[in-house]
Amino acid sequence: MSRQRDNLPYPPRGMDRIDAARYVGVGISKFDEMVADRRMPKPKTVDKRLIWDRVELDMFFTDLPARDEGGNRIDAILARAGNASAR
């Protein structure tokens, strides 16, 4: 049975390993490494298939540190807002 993809302008909610790696912008080996060290989520299981949830990928991606920041972007914004209100 061949897998057909639709041509809708949005990514699917569930993705296989190759599509999940592509979605977050890394190669498959790097994606596997990131799943193993918990920088990316573990997949869900549907029968014997492993499927990554796009929403979880988005959440984990948001938590990755930015190049110039030590934490995630939201924490940095909140920290700056807290420092500004303390002045």
Backbone as ProteinMPNN parsed JSONL, in Angstrom:
{"seq_chain_A": "MSRQRDNLPYPPRGMDRIDAARYVGVGISKFDEMVADRRMPKPKTVDKRLIWDRVELDMFFTDLPARDEGGNRIDAILARAGNASAR", "coords_chain_A": {"N_chain_A": [[0.852, -1.184, 0.0], [0.743, 2.075, -0.993], [1.769, 5.178, 0.327], [-0.101, 8.05, 0.217], [0.252, 11.48, -0.236], [-1.313, 14.508, 0.603], [-1.78, 17.684, -0.99], [-2.022, 19.849, 0.69], [-1.721, 23.096, 2.236], [-0.488, 22.92, 4.762], [1.435, 21.411, 7.406], [1.152, 17.912, 8.24], [-0.497, 16.618, 11.202], [0.63, 14.361, 12.416], [3.825, 12.879, 11.958], [6.229, 10.886, 10.201], [9.533, 9.666, 11.028], [11.442, 10.701, 9.199], [10.082, 12.893, 8.022], [9.602, 14.374, 10.351], [12.191, 15.062, 11.172], [12.931, 16.644, 8.987], [11.016, 18.654, 9.289], [11.833, 20.024, 11.623], [14.23, 20.9, 10.732], [16.665, 19.486, 10.656], [19.051, 16.832, 9.986], [18.443, 13.261, 9.665], [20.064, 11.651, 11.362], [20.929, 13.534, 13.272], [18.448, 14.244, 14.292], [17.659, 11.805, 15.473], [19.598, 11.691, 17.481], [18.834, 13.941, 18.97], [16.317, 13.138, 19.876], [17.083, 11.0, 21.462], [18.573, 12.319, 23.469], [16.635, 13.819, 24.572], [16.044, 16.368, 23.594], [14.249, 16.544, 21.626], [10.89, 15.302, 21.25], [9.734, 11.985, 22.188], [8.377, 9.512, 19.985], [4.887, 8.832, 19.235], [3.014, 5.805, 19.31], [1.368, 4.048, 16.833], [-0.246, 1.293, 16.217], [2.267, -0.483, 14.844], [3.7, 1.598, 13.98], [5.806, 4.478, 14.269], [5.14, 7.711, 15.21], [5.556, 11.162, 15.114], [4.309, 13.909, 16.89], [3.298, 16.921, 15.603], [2.677, 19.231, 17.12], [3.946, 18.714, 19.562], [6.58, 18.625, 18.599], [6.851, 21.314, 17.876], [6.691, 22.523, 20.436], [8.962, 21.444, 21.756], [10.927, 22.398, 20.035], [10.703, 25.143, 20.442], [11.718, 25.285, 23.008], [14.426, 24.894, 22.631], [17.664, 26.32, 23.06], [18.409, 29.639, 21.971], [20.915, 30.918, 19.777], [22.336, 33.071, 20.951], [21.349, 33.087, 23.485], [20.902, 31.733, 26.77], [18.734, 30.208, 27.572], [15.341, 29.251, 26.753], [13.453, 31.116, 24.312], [11.052, 32.319, 25.233], [11.379, 32.319, 28.04], [13.562, 34.089, 28.173], [12.408, 36.478, 27.243], [10.467, 36.908, 29.224], [12.171, 37.206, 31.427], [13.542, 39.558, 30.748], [11.377, 41.309, 30.775], [10.675, 41.19, 33.466], [12.959, 42.271, 34.651], [12.807, 44.847, 33.663], [10.503, 45.824, 34.884], [11.326, 45.89, 37.488], [12.889, 48.035, 37.759]], "CA_chain_A": [[0.0, 0.0, 0.0], [1.56, 3.28, -1.05], [1.306, 6.304, 1.124], [-0.363, 9.227, -0.598], [0.302, 12.753, 0.481], [-2.14, 15.54, -0.002], [-1.036, 18.898, -1.301], [-2.561, 20.931, 1.506], [-0.672, 24.05, 2.6], [-0.094, 22.834, 6.168], [2.042, 20.113, 7.705], [0.239, 16.998, 8.923], [-0.352, 16.585, 12.659], [1.566, 13.288, 12.729], [4.87, 12.731, 10.949], [7.213, 9.838, 10.416], [10.842, 10.147, 11.478], [12.082, 11.505, 8.155], [9.359, 14.163, 7.927], [9.801, 15.114, 11.602], [13.536, 15.642, 11.099], [12.864, 17.724, 7.992], [10.175, 19.713, 9.849], [12.61, 20.847, 12.56], [15.375, 21.449, 10.024], [17.911, 18.755, 10.886], [19.139, 15.535, 9.328], [17.865, 12.145, 10.412], [20.976, 11.258, 12.447], [20.855, 14.567, 14.318], [17.126, 14.121, 14.916], [17.736, 10.643, 16.362], [20.402, 12.121, 18.634], [18.035, 14.883, 19.765], [15.281, 12.345, 20.548], [17.768, 10.21, 22.496], [18.959, 13.16, 24.61], [15.389, 14.484, 24.998], [15.829, 17.718, 23.056], [13.047, 16.357, 20.819], [10.01, 14.34, 21.935], [9.646, 10.6, 21.744], [7.212, 9.35, 19.106], [3.697, 8.084, 19.639], [2.935, 4.534, 18.595], [0.083, 3.676, 16.241], [0.065, -0.078, 15.84], [3.722, -0.627, 14.913], [4.308, 2.807, 13.393], [6.234, 5.556, 15.149], [4.648, 8.966, 14.65], [5.843, 12.333, 15.935], [3.244, 14.903, 16.944], [3.788, 18.239, 15.179], [2.543, 20.196, 18.219], [5.053, 18.428, 20.485], [7.812, 19.076, 17.953], [6.886, 22.772, 18.014], [6.989, 22.87, 21.834], [10.362, 21.115, 22.03], [11.757, 23.302, 19.248], [10.666, 26.427, 21.134], [12.561, 25.187, 24.196], [15.852, 24.872, 22.302], [18.258, 27.638, 23.296], [18.821, 30.441, 20.826], [22.38, 31.0, 19.683], [22.874, 34.079, 21.867], [20.644, 33.03, 24.765], [21.154, 30.519, 27.517], [17.51, 29.449, 27.759], [14.457, 29.376, 25.605], [13.1, 32.492, 23.942], [9.983, 32.834, 26.094], [11.994, 32.614, 29.331], [14.383, 35.286, 28.018], [11.497, 37.625, 27.153], [9.903, 37.122, 30.557], [13.233, 37.701, 32.304], [13.761, 40.968, 30.415], [10.205, 42.057, 31.233], [10.778, 41.246, 34.921], [14.032, 43.227, 34.97], [12.343, 46.196, 33.322], [9.513, 46.25, 35.871], [11.996, 46.039, 38.782], [13.648, 49.321, 37.759]], "C_chain_A": [[0.894, 1.243, 0.0], [0.907, 4.396, -0.251], [1.094, 7.504, 0.22], [-0.346, 10.458, 0.284], [-0.64, 13.72, -0.21], [-1.268, 16.764, -0.254], [-1.6, 20.086, -0.541], [-1.436, 21.825, 2.001], [-0.264, 24.016, 4.077], [0.56, 21.479, 6.416], [1.03, 19.212, 8.416], [0.481, 17.023, 10.426], [0.65, 15.522, 13.074], [2.556, 13.096, 11.596], [5.746, 11.533, 11.258], [8.552, 10.491, 10.741], [11.505, 11.065, 10.457], [11.416, 12.869, 8.036], [9.547, 15.01, 9.184], [11.172, 15.785, 11.615], [13.546, 16.827, 10.137], [12.099, 18.923, 8.558], [10.966, 20.616, 10.801], [13.933, 21.316, 11.965], [16.703, 20.76, 10.287], [17.893, 17.453, 10.09], [18.598, 14.432, 10.236], [18.753, 11.727, 11.574], [20.929, 12.25, 13.596], [19.515, 14.485, 15.041], [17.108, 12.951, 15.891], [18.504, 10.977, 17.637], [19.584, 13.026, 19.561], [16.891, 14.173, 20.49], [15.915, 11.576, 21.703], [18.144, 11.06, 23.705], [17.828, 14.094, 25.068], [15.283, 15.956, 24.62], [14.639, 17.724, 22.116], [12.214, 15.269, 21.48], [10.149, 12.926, 21.389], [8.386, 10.471, 20.877], [6.041, 8.677, 19.81], [3.69, 6.798, 18.819], [1.514, 4.304, 18.117], [0.31, 2.324, 15.587], [1.584, -0.238, 15.944], [4.458, 0.576, 14.34], [4.686, 3.798, 14.465], [5.868, 6.872, 14.479], [4.939, 10.096, 15.632], [4.722, 13.345, 15.783], [3.832, 16.276, 16.62], [3.735, 19.263, 16.313], [3.658, 19.979, 19.244], [6.386, 18.858, 19.892], [7.955, 20.588, 18.079], [7.273, 23.185, 19.432], [8.459, 22.6, 22.16], [11.289, 22.057, 21.266], [11.82, 24.675, 19.914], [11.593, 26.424, 22.344], [14.054, 25.086, 23.895], [16.446, 26.255, 22.533], [18.59, 28.341, 21.981], [20.342, 30.567, 20.858], [22.966, 31.94, 20.728], [22.212, 34.06, 23.239], [20.943, 31.717, 25.449], [19.929, 29.643, 27.652], [16.614, 29.567, 26.553], [13.989, 30.818, 25.445], [12.049, 33.1, 24.865], [10.531, 33.184, 27.473], [12.83, 33.893, 29.263], [13.517, 36.54, 27.958], [10.904, 37.942, 28.52], [10.938, 37.668, 31.522], [13.502, 39.178, 32.035], [12.6, 41.827, 30.908], [10.237, 42.209, 32.756], [11.836, 42.236, 35.358], [13.598, 44.647, 34.706], [11.364, 46.7, 34.364], [10.149, 46.461, 37.245], [12.743, 47.365, 38.877], [12.835, 50.441, 38.266]], "O_chain_A": [[1.709, 1.425, 0.904], [-0.315, 4.524, -0.174], [2.019, 7.929, -0.472], [-0.864, 10.46, 1.401], [-0.749, 13.747, -1.436], [-0.14, 16.842, 0.232], [-1.651, 21.2, -1.064], [-0.309, 21.36, 2.17], [0.26, 25.007, 4.586], [0.271, 20.509, 5.715], [0.148, 19.705, 9.118], [1.561, 17.413, 10.871], [1.443, 15.748, 13.988], [2.189, 13.141, 10.422], [5.981, 11.201, 12.42], [8.68, 11.715, 10.729], [12.068, 12.097, 10.823], [12.1, 13.89, 7.957], [9.643, 16.234, 9.094], [11.299, 16.94, 12.02], [14.103, 17.881, 10.442], [12.484, 20.071, 8.335], [10.79, 21.834, 10.788], [14.68, 22.047, 12.615], [17.758, 21.381, 10.156], [16.851, 17.032, 9.586], [18.334, 14.652, 11.418], [18.249, 11.472, 12.668], [20.893, 11.855, 14.761], [19.453, 14.639, 16.26], [16.603, 13.078, 17.006], [18.103, 10.591, 18.735], [19.638, 12.888, 20.783], [16.531, 14.562, 21.601], [15.349, 11.508, 22.794], [18.052, 10.595, 24.84], [18.044, 15.026, 25.843], [14.53, 16.709, 25.238], [14.076, 18.781, 21.833], [12.749, 14.412, 22.184], [10.621, 12.714, 20.272], [7.442, 11.245, 21.032], [6.202, 8.036, 20.849], [4.301, 6.73, 17.752], [0.568, 4.359, 18.903], [0.964, 2.216, 14.549], [2.131, -0.135, 17.042], [5.684, 0.573, 14.228], [3.976, 3.948, 15.459], [6.235, 7.121, 13.331], [4.617, 10.007, 16.817], [4.247, 13.601, 14.676], [4.757, 16.735, 17.291], [4.648, 20.076, 16.453], [4.247, 20.941, 19.739], [7.234, 19.398, 20.602], [9.043, 21.091, 18.356], [8.087, 24.09, 19.616], [9.123, 23.437, 22.772], [12.323, 22.469, 21.792], [12.88, 25.3, 19.945], [12.19, 27.45, 22.67], [14.87, 25.184, 24.812], [15.801, 27.26, 22.234], [19.0, 27.708, 21.009], [20.964, 30.335, 21.895], [23.995, 31.629, 21.329], [22.485, 34.927, 24.069], [21.207, 30.708, 24.794], [20.066, 28.433, 27.833], [17.057, 29.934, 25.465], [14.127, 31.631, 26.359], [12.149, 34.27, 25.236], [10.189, 34.23, 28.023], [12.809, 34.694, 30.197], [13.859, 37.556, 28.562], [10.847, 39.102, 28.925], [10.614, 38.513, 32.356], [13.671, 39.963, 32.968], [12.806, 42.937, 31.398], [9.861, 43.26, 33.276], [11.64, 42.965, 36.33], [13.976, 45.56, 35.44], [11.384, 47.884, 34.702], [9.568, 47.145, 38.087], [13.177, 47.764, 39.958], [13.315, 51.573, 38.33]]}, "name": "protein", "num_of_chains": 1, "seq": "MSRQRDNLPYPPRGMDRIDAARYVGVGISKFDEMVADRRMPKPKTVDKRLIWDRVELDMFFTDLPARDEGGNRIDAILARAGNASAR"}
